[in-house]
Protein backbone atom coordinates (compact mmCIF):
# COMPACT_ATOMS: atom_id res chain seq x y z
CA UNK A 1 0.00 0.00 0.00
CA UNK A 2 1.44 3.38 -0.97
CA UNK A 3 1.79 6.25 1.48
CA UNK A 4 -1.05 8.08 -0.25
CA UNK A 5 -3.38 5.08 0.03
CA UNK A 6 -2.54 4.55 3.71
CA UNK A 7 -3.05 8.28 4.41
CA UNK A 8 -6.59 7.99 3.00
CA UNK A 9 -7.31 5.37 5.64
CA UNK A 10 -5.83 7.34 8.54
CA UNK A 11 -8.13 9.38 10.71
CA UNK A 12 -8.16 13.14 10.28
CA UNK A 13 -7.33 13.56 13.98
CA UNK A 14 -4.25 11.36 13.63
CA UNK A 15 -3.07 13.21 10.52
CA UNK A 16 -3.54 16.56 12.28
CA UNK A 17 -1.51 15.30 15.24
CA UNK A 18 1.17 13.83 12.97
CA UNK A 19 1.59 16.94 10.84
CA UNK A 20 1.26 19.22 13.88
CA UNK A 21 4.00 17.43 15.81
CA UNK A 22 6.26 17.49 12.75
CA UNK A 23 5.57 21.17 12.08
CA UNK A 24 6.18 22.14 15.71
CA UNK A 25 9.48 20.25 15.81
CA UNK A 26 10.67 21.78 12.54
CA UNK A 27 9.68 25.30 13.59
CA UNK A 28 11.58 24.88 16.87
CA UNK A 29 14.64 23.83 14.84
CA UNK A 30 14.27 26.89 12.60
CA UNK A 31 14.36 29.16 15.67
CA UNK A 32 17.56 27.68 17.12
CA UNK A 33 19.88 29.94 15.08
CA UNK A 34 17.87 32.94 16.34
CA UNK A 35 18.15 31.75 19.97
CA UNK A 36 14.39 31.61 20.51
CA UNK A 37 11.90 28.98 21.55
CA UNK A 38 8.50 28.81 19.85
CA UNK A 39 6.75 30.18 22.98
CA UNK A 40 9.13 33.17 22.98
CA UNK A 41 8.31 33.75 19.32
CA UNK A 42 4.58 33.62 19.98
CA UNK A 43 4.83 36.05 22.90
CA UNK A 44 6.91 38.49 20.85
CA UNK A 45 4.30 38.21 18.08
CA UNK A 46 1.49 39.08 20.47
CA UNK A 47 3.44 41.98 21.95
CA UNK A 48 4.15 43.25 18.45
CA UNK A 49 0.40 43.25 17.73
CA UNK A 50 -0.63 44.66 21.13
CA UNK A 51 1.88 47.31 22.25
CA UNK A 52 1.17 48.51 25.77
CA UNK A 53 -0.71 45.37 26.80
CA UNK A 54 -0.50 44.64 30.52
CA UNK A 55 1.19 41.51 31.82
CA UNK A 56 -2.16 40.47 33.29
CA UNK A 57 -4.00 40.87 29.98
CA UNK A 58 -1.24 39.02 28.12
CA UNK A 59 -1.45 36.12 30.60
CA UNK A 60 -5.23 36.09 30.17
CA UNK A 61 -5.03 36.04 26.36
CA UNK A 62 -2.48 33.22 26.46
CA UNK A 63 -4.47 31.37 29.13
CA UNK A 64 -1.14 31.12 30.92
CA UNK A 65 -0.47 31.28 34.64
CA UNK A 66 0.65 34.85 35.44
CA UNK A 67 3.66 33.77 37.51
CA UNK A 68 4.97 31.66 34.62
CA UNK A 69 4.54 34.58 32.24
CA UNK A 70 6.49 36.88 34.60
CA UNK A 71 9.49 34.56 34.36
CA UNK A 72 9.30 34.51 30.56
CA UNK A 73 8.96 38.30 30.36
CA UNK A 74 11.88 38.68 32.81
CA UNK A 75 14.06 36.69 30.42
CA UNK A 76 12.91 38.61 27.34
CA UNK A 77 13.51 41.88 29.19
CA UNK A 78 16.99 40.74 30.24
CA UNK A 79 17.74 40.05 26.56
CA UNK A 80 16.67 43.62 25.67
CA UNK A 81 13.65 42.50 23.65
CA UNK A 82 10.81 43.70 25.87
CA UNK A 83 10.38 46.78 28.04
CA UNK A 84 8.10 47.05 31.04
CA UNK A 85 6.64 50.49 31.57
CA UNK A 86 4.44 51.81 34.33
CA UNK A 87 0.91 52.20 33.11
CA UNK A 88 -0.04 55.91 33.25
CA UNK A 89 -3.59 55.13 34.42
CA UNK A 90 -2.66 52.46 37.01
CA UNK A 91 0.83 52.48 38.48
CA UNK A 92 0.31 48.97 39.88
CA UNK A 93 0.18 47.59 36.33
CA UNK A 94 3.07 47.17 33.91
CA UNK A 95 2.54 47.77 30.21
CA UNK A 96 4.69 45.74 27.84
CA UNK A 97 6.16 46.74 24.53
CA UNK A 98 8.82 45.48 22.19
CA UNK A 99 12.10 47.36 22.09
CA UNK A 100 13.83 48.14 18.80
CA UNK A 101 15.84 44.93 19.32
CA UNK A 102 12.57 43.08 19.99
CA UNK A 103 11.05 44.39 16.75
CA UNK A 104 14.16 43.31 14.83
CA UNK A 105 13.98 39.87 16.43
CA UNK A 106 10.28 39.61 15.57
CA UNK A 107 11.07 40.46 11.94
CA UNK A 108 13.71 37.70 11.83
CA UNK A 109 11.27 35.25 13.42
CA UNK A 110 8.70 36.23 10.80
CA UNK A 111 11.14 35.39 8.00
CA UNK A 112 11.80 31.98 9.60
CA UNK A 113 8.05 31.39 10.11
CA UNK A 114 7.19 32.20 6.49
CA UNK A 115 9.97 29.92 5.21
CA UNK A 116 8.71 27.20 7.56
CA UNK A 117 5.15 27.63 6.26
CA UNK A 118 6.40 27.33 2.68
CA UNK A 119 8.27 24.14 3.53
CA UNK A 120 5.28 22.60 5.32
CA UNK A 121 2.95 23.48 2.45
CA UNK A 122 5.22 22.19 -0.32
CA UNK A 123 3.09 20.11 -2.62
CA UNK A 124 -0.03 22.24 -2.21
CA UNK A 125 -1.03 24.88 -4.72
CA UNK A 126 -2.40 28.24 -3.55
CA UNK A 127 -6.02 27.10 -3.81
CA UNK A 128 -5.31 23.98 -1.76
CA UNK A 129 -3.47 26.06 0.85
CA UNK A 130 -6.46 28.38 1.16
CA UNK A 131 -8.86 25.45 1.41
CA UNK A 132 -6.75 23.71 4.04
CA UNK A 133 -6.39 26.92 6.04
CA UNK A 134 -10.15 27.51 5.94
CA UNK A 135 -10.93 23.94 6.98
CA UNK A 136 -8.41 23.96 9.81
CA UNK A 137 -9.75 27.33 10.96
CA UNK A 138 -13.26 25.86 10.99
CA UNK A 139 -12.10 22.90 13.11
CA UNK A 140 -10.23 25.22 15.50
CA UNK A 141 -13.28 27.46 15.92
CA UNK A 142 -15.57 24.48 16.52
CA UNK A 143 -13.19 23.26 19.24
CA UNK A 144 -13.29 26.67 20.94
CA UNK A 145 -9.65 27.51 20.22
CA UNK A 146 -8.73 31.18 20.28
CA UNK A 147 -7.55 32.39 16.89
CA UNK A 148 -3.81 33.11 16.87
CA UNK A 149 -3.19 31.68 20.37
CA UNK A 150 -1.63 28.26 20.77
CA UNK A 151 -3.33 26.23 23.51
CA UNK A 152 0.07 24.97 24.69
CA UNK A 153 0.79 28.16 26.66
CA UNK A 154 -1.18 26.61 29.53
CA UNK A 155 1.51 23.96 29.75
CA UNK A 156 4.62 26.12 29.51
CA UNK A 157 7.18 25.17 32.10
CA UNK A 158 9.86 27.70 32.97
CA UNK A 159 13.22 25.99 33.32
CA UNK A 160 16.04 28.34 34.20
CA UNK A 161 16.34 30.80 31.35
CA UNK A 162 14.44 28.73 28.79
CA UNK A 163 10.79 27.99 28.23
CA UNK A 164 9.30 24.82 26.89
CA UNK A 165 5.88 24.24 25.46
CA UNK A 166 4.26 20.94 24.63
CA UNK A 167 3.28 22.04 21.09
CA UNK A 168 4.21 25.64 20.24
CA UNK A 169 2.68 27.81 17.54
CA UNK A 170 4.80 29.81 15.11
CA UNK A 171 4.09 33.46 14.47
CA UNK A 172 2.51 34.43 11.18
C-alpha positions as CSV (number, residue, x, y, z in Angstrom):
1,X,0.0,0.0,0.0
2,X,1.4,3.4,-1.0
3,X,1.8,6.3,1.5
4,X,-1.1,8.1,-0.2
5,X,-3.4,5.1,0.0
6,X,-2.5,4.5,3.7
7,X,-3.0,8.3,4.4
8,X,-6.6,8.0,3.0
9,X,-7.3,5.4,5.6
10,X,-5.8,7.3,8.5
11,X,-8.1,9.4,10.7
12,X,-8.2,13.1,10.3
13,X,-7.3,13.6,14.0
14,X,-4.2,11.4,13.6
15,X,-3.1,13.2,10.5
16,X,-3.5,16.6,12.3
17,X,-1.5,15.3,15.2
18,X,1.2,13.8,13.0
19,X,1.6,16.9,10.8
20,X,1.3,19.2,13.9
21,X,4.0,17.4,15.8
22,X,6.3,17.5,12.8
23,X,5.6,21.2,12.1
24,X,6.2,22.1,15.7
25,X,9.5,20.3,15.8
26,X,10.7,21.8,12.5
27,X,9.7,25.3,13.6
28,X,11.6,24.9,16.9
29,X,14.6,23.8,14.8
30,X,14.3,26.9,12.6
31,X,14.4,29.2,15.7
32,X,17.6,27.7,17.1
33,X,19.9,29.9,15.1
34,X,17.9,32.9,16.3
35,X,18.1,31.7,20.0
36,X,14.4,31.6,20.5
37,X,11.9,29.0,21.5
38,X,8.5,28.8,19.9
39,X,6.8,30.2,23.0
40,X,9.1,33.2,23.0
41,X,8.3,33.7,19.3
42,X,4.6,33.6,20.0
43,X,4.8,36.0,22.9
44,X,6.9,38.5,20.8
45,X,4.3,38.2,18.1
46,X,1.5,39.1,20.5
47,X,3.4,42.0,22.0
48,X,4.1,43.3,18.4
49,X,0.4,43.3,17.7
50,X,-0.6,44.7,21.1
51,X,1.9,47.3,22.2
52,X,1.2,48.5,25.8
53,X,-0.7,45.4,26.8
54,X,-0.5,44.6,30.5
55,X,1.2,41.5,31.8
56,X,-2.2,40.5,33.3
57,X,-4.0,40.9,30.0
58,X,-1.2,39.0,28.1
59,X,-1.5,36.1,30.6
60,X,-5.2,36.1,30.2
61,X,-5.0,36.0,26.4
62,X,-2.5,33.2,26.5
63,X,-4.5,31.4,29.1
64,X,-1.1,31.1,30.9
65,X,-0.5,31.3,34.6
66,X,0.7,34.8,35.4
67,X,3.7,33.8,37.5
68,X,5.0,31.7,34.6
69,X,4.5,34.6,32.2
70,X,6.5,36.9,34.6
71,X,9.5,34.6,34.4
72,X,9.3,34.5,30.6
73,X,9.0,38.3,30.4
74,X,11.9,38.7,32.8
75,X,14.1,36.7,30.4
76,X,12.9,38.6,27.3
77,X,13.5,41.9,29.2
78,X,17.0,40.7,30.2
79,X,17.7,40.1,26.6
80,X,16.7,43.6,25.7
81,X,13.6,42.5,23.6
82,X,10.8,43.7,25.9
83,X,10.4,46.8,28.0
84,X,8.1,47.1,31.0
85,X,6.6,50.5,31.6
86,X,4.4,51.8,34.3
87,X,0.9,52.2,33.1
88,X,0.0,55.9,33.3
89,X,-3.6,55.1,34.4
90,X,-2.7,52.5,37.0
91,X,0.8,52.5,38.5
92,X,0.3,49.0,39.9
93,X,0.2,47.6,36.3
94,X,3.1,47.2,33.9
95,X,2.5,47.8,30.2
96,X,4.7,45.7,27.8
97,X,6.2,46.7,24.5
98,X,8.8,45.5,22.2
99,X,12.1,47.4,22.1
100,X,13.8,48.1,18.8
101,X,15.8,44.9,19.3
102,X,12.6,43.1,20.0
103,X,11.1,44.4,16.8
104,X,14.2,43.3,14.8
105,X,14.0,39.9,16.4
106,X,10.3,39.6,15.6
107,X,11.1,40.5,11.9
108,X,13.7,37.7,11.8
109,X,11.3,35.3,13.4
110,X,8.7,36.2,10.8
111,X,11.1,35.4,8.0
112,X,11.8,32.0,9.6
113,X,8.1,31.4,10.1
114,X,7.2,32.2,6.5
115,X,10.0,29.9,5.2
116,X,8.7,27.2,7.6
117,X,5.2,27.6,6.3
118,X,6.4,27.3,2.7
119,X,8.3,24.1,3.5
120,X,5.3,22.6,5.3
121,X,2.9,23.5,2.4
122,X,5.2,22.2,-0.3
123,X,3.1,20.1,-2.6
124,X,0.0,22.2,-2.2
125,X,-1.0,24.9,-4.7
126,X,-2.4,28.2,-3.6
127,X,-6.0,27.1,-3.8
128,X,-5.3,24.0,-1.8
129,X,-3.5,26.1,0.9
130,X,-6.5,28.4,1.2
131,X,-8.9,25.4,1.4
132,X,-6.7,23.7,4.0
133,X,-6.4,26.9,6.0
134,X,-10.1,27.5,5.9
135,X,-10.9,23.9,7.0
136,X,-8.4,24.0,9.8
137,X,-9.8,27.3,11.0
138,X,-13.3,25.9,11.0
139,X,-12.1,22.9,13.1
140,X,-10.2,25.2,15.5
141,X,-13.3,27.5,15.9
142,X,-15.6,24.5,16.5
143,X,-13.2,23.3,19.2
144,X,-13.3,26.7,20.9
145,X,-9.7,27.5,20.2
146,X,-8.7,31.2,20.3
147,X,-7.6,32.4,16.9
148,X,-3.8,33.1,16.9
149,X,-3.2,31.7,20.4
150,X,-1.6,28.3,20.8
151,X,-3.3,26.2,23.5
152,X,0.1,25.0,24.7
153,X,0.8,28.2,26.7
154,X,-1.2,26.6,29.5
155,X,1.5,24.0,29.7
156,X,4.6,26.1,29.5
157,X,7.2,25.2,32.1
158,X,9.9,27.7,33.0
159,X,13.2,26.0,33.3
160,X,16.0,28.3,34.2
161,X,16.3,30.8,31.4
162,X,14.4,28.7,28.8
163,X,10.8,28.0,28.2
164,X,9.3,24.8,26.9
165,X,5.9,24.2,25.5
166,X,4.3,20.9,24.6
167,X,3.3,22.0,21.1
168,X,4.2,25.6,20.2
169,X,2.7,27.8,17.5
170,X,4.8,29.8,15.1
171,X,4.1,33.5,14.5
172,X,2.5,34.4,11.2
